[in-house]
């Protein structure tokens, strides 16, 4: 990730990076694996952590049939933009690696995705920070996916994400606002 993206995610805090190199599934299931975790510190206290994972979505051998959709296809997520097959929220983002790079998924498999997570799933970011966090996470997942594409020896890259749209929120309404209602 670029210095600008890391700075948008962690400000000027000291960061430490742990990385697992991109590799094939050690169990031979044809899946891809890799992970990177960046933790920021203020003084000696951990303040924020970003975990980026590369994996083929799998409904047979793992928890991707239920757990992954709960975290990464949740309300509050918006599109990354035209031509970017993924979504983003203030605490979660994912982007599919092109099939031209990873091959077509087999039966009961999904695409190879790069997903990024900060904090617990479903954590509500205060409204004044939500758009800023969504934008920083969108850039991070696109940059990470472009790195995966290069690491796999494939050509091409994704363009930068659009400024993510605001998530749809609930609004209170009055009875008289409904069509055909009688008060």
C-alpha positions as CSV (number, residue, x, y, z in Angstrom):
1,X,0.0,0.0,0.0
2,X,1.1,3.5,-0.7
3,X,2.3,5.8,2.1
4,X,-0.8,8.0,1.4
5,X,-3.2,5.1,1.9
6,X,-1.4,4.0,5.1
7,X,-1.5,7.6,6.4
8,X,-5.2,7.8,5.6
9,X,-5.9,4.7,7.6
10,X,-3.5,5.2,10.6
11,X,-2.6,8.9,10.6
12,X,0.9,9.5,11.8
13,X,1.0,6.6,14.3
14,X,3.8,4.1,14.3
15,X,2.8,0.9,12.5
16,X,4.0,-2.7,12.5
17,X,3.4,-5.1,9.6
18,X,3.0,-8.9,9.8
19,X,2.8,-10.6,6.4
20,X,2.1,-14.2,5.3
21,X,3.2,-14.6,1.7
22,X,0.7,-15.4,-1.0
23,X,0.6,-19.2,-1.6
24,X,-1.6,-22.0,-2.7
25,X,-3.7,-23.8,-0.1
26,X,-1.5,-26.2,1.9
27,X,-4.3,-28.7,2.0
28,X,-4.4,-28.9,-1.8
29,X,-8.0,-27.6,-2.2
30,X,-7.0,-25.2,-5.0
31,X,-7.6,-22.2,-2.9
32,X,-5.3,-19.1,-2.6
33,X,-4.1,-17.9,0.7
34,X,-2.3,-14.9,2.0
35,X,-2.6,-12.3,4.8
36,X,-1.2,-9.0,6.0
37,X,-1.9,-7.3,9.3
38,X,-1.0,-3.7,10.0
39,X,-1.3,-2.5,13.6
40,X,-0.9,1.1,14.6
41,X,0.3,2.2,18.0
42,X,0.1,5.4,20.0
43,X,2.8,5.2,22.6
44,X,2.9,1.5,23.5
45,X,-0.9,0.9,23.1
46,X,-2.4,-0.7,19.9
47,X,-4.9,1.7,18.5
48,X,-6.1,0.3,15.1
49,X,-5.6,-2.8,13.1
50,X,-6.1,-3.6,9.4
51,X,-6.2,-7.2,8.3
52,X,-6.1,-7.9,4.6
53,X,-6.7,-11.5,3.4
54,X,-6.5,-13.2,0.0
55,X,-8.6,-16.3,-0.4
56,X,-11.0,-18.1,-2.7
57,X,-14.5,-18.0,-1.3
58,X,-15.4,-21.5,-0.4
59,X,-18.8,-22.9,0.7
60,X,-17.7,-26.5,1.2
61,X,-14.5,-26.5,3.2
62,X,-14.7,-23.3,5.2
63,X,-17.0,-20.8,6.8
64,X,-17.5,-18.7,3.7
65,X,-21.1,-19.9,3.2
66,X,-22.3,-18.0,6.3
67,X,-19.6,-16.0,8.1
68,X,-18.1,-14.2,5.2
69,X,-21.4,-12.9,3.8
70,X,-22.4,-11.7,7.3
71,X,-19.3,-9.6,7.5
72,X,-18.7,-8.6,3.9
73,X,-22.2,-8.4,2.3
74,X,-23.7,-6.4,5.1
75,X,-26.0,-3.4,5.2
76,X,-24.1,-0.2,5.0
77,X,-21.8,-1.4,2.3
78,X,-21.6,0.5,-1.0
79,X,-20.1,-0.2,-4.4
80,X,-16.4,0.5,-5.1
81,X,-17.5,1.9,-8.5
82,X,-17.9,1.0,-12.1
83,X,-15.7,-2.0,-13.1
84,X,-14.7,-2.8,-9.6
85,X,-16.4,-6.0,-8.4
86,X,-16.4,-5.3,-4.7
87,X,-17.9,-3.3,-1.9
88,X,-16.9,-1.1,1.0
89,X,-18.1,0.1,4.4
90,X,-16.3,2.0,7.1
91,X,-14.9,-1.2,8.6
92,X,-15.0,-3.8,5.7
93,X,-14.1,-3.9,2.1
94,X,-13.6,-6.6,-0.6
95,X,-12.6,-6.8,-4.2
96,X,-12.6,-9.9,-6.5
97,X,-9.4,-10.7,-8.3
98,X,-10.1,-11.0,-12.1
99,X,-10.9,-14.5,-13.3
100,X,-8.5,-14.0,-16.1
101,X,-5.8,-14.1,-13.4
102,X,-7.1,-16.8,-11.1
103,X,-9.2,-19.0,-13.3
104,X,-12.9,-19.8,-13.2
105,X,-14.2,-21.0,-9.8
106,X,-15.1,-24.7,-9.6
107,X,-18.3,-26.1,-8.3
108,X,-19.2,-24.8,-4.8
109,X,-16.4,-22.2,-5.0
110,X,-16.5,-18.4,-5.4
111,X,-14.0,-16.0,-6.8
112,X,-10.6,-15.2,-5.3
113,X,-11.2,-12.1,-3.2
114,X,-9.0,-9.6,-1.3
115,X,-10.9,-8.5,1.8
116,X,-9.9,-5.9,4.3
117,X,-11.2,-5.5,7.9
118,X,-10.7,-3.0,10.7
119,X,-12.3,-3.5,14.0
120,X,-15.2,-5.8,14.8
121,X,-17.8,-6.6,12.1
122,X,-20.9,-4.4,12.3
123,X,-19.1,-1.8,14.4
124,X,-20.9,1.6,13.8
125,X,-18.3,4.2,13.0
126,X,-19.4,7.7,14.2
127,X,-21.1,9.5,11.2
128,X,-18.4,12.2,11.0
129,X,-15.7,9.6,10.3
130,X,-17.7,7.1,8.2
131,X,-17.1,8.6,4.8
132,X,-13.4,9.2,5.5
133,X,-13.0,5.6,6.7
134,X,-14.9,4.2,3.8
135,X,-12.7,6.1,1.3
136,X,-9.5,5.1,2.9
137,X,-10.5,1.4,3.1
138,X,-11.7,1.5,-0.6
139,X,-8.2,2.7,-1.7
140,X,-6.5,0.2,0.5
141,X,-8.4,-2.8,-0.9
142,X,-7.9,-1.7,-4.5
143,X,-4.1,-1.2,-3.9
144,X,-3.8,-4.5,-2.1
145,X,-5.7,-6.3,-5.0
146,X,-3.5,-4.7,-7.6
147,X,-0.5,-6.0,-5.6
148,X,-2.0,-9.5,-5.6
149,X,-2.5,-9.3,-9.4
150,X,1.2,-8.4,-9.8
151,X,2.3,-11.1,-7.4
152,X,0.3,-13.8,-9.3
153,X,2.2,-12.7,-12.5
154,X,-0.9,-11.3,-14.2
155,X,-1.1,-8.2,-16.3
156,X,-3.5,-5.3,-15.8
157,X,-4.6,-3.5,-12.7
158,X,-7.8,-2.0,-11.3
159,X,-8.3,1.7,-11.5
160,X,-8.7,3.7,-8.3
161,X,-12.1,3.5,-6.6
162,X,-14.8,6.1,-7.0
163,X,-15.5,8.1,-3.9
164,X,-17.8,5.6,-2.2
165,X,-21.4,6.7,-2.0
166,X,-23.0,7.4,1.3
167,X,-24.7,4.4,2.7
168,X,-28.5,4.3,2.8
169,X,-29.8,5.1,6.2
170,X,-33.2,4.9,7.9
171,X,-35.3,8.0,8.0
172,X,-38.4,8.7,10.1
173,X,-41.5,9.6,8.1
174,X,-44.9,11.0,8.8
175,X,-48.1,9.1,8.1
176,X,-49.3,11.7,5.7
177,X,-46.1,11.2,3.6
178,X,-47.4,7.8,2.4
179,X,-49.3,7.6,-0.8
180,X,-53.0,7.1,-0.2
181,X,-52.8,7.3,3.6
182,X,-55.6,8.7,5.6
183,X,-55.1,10.5,8.8
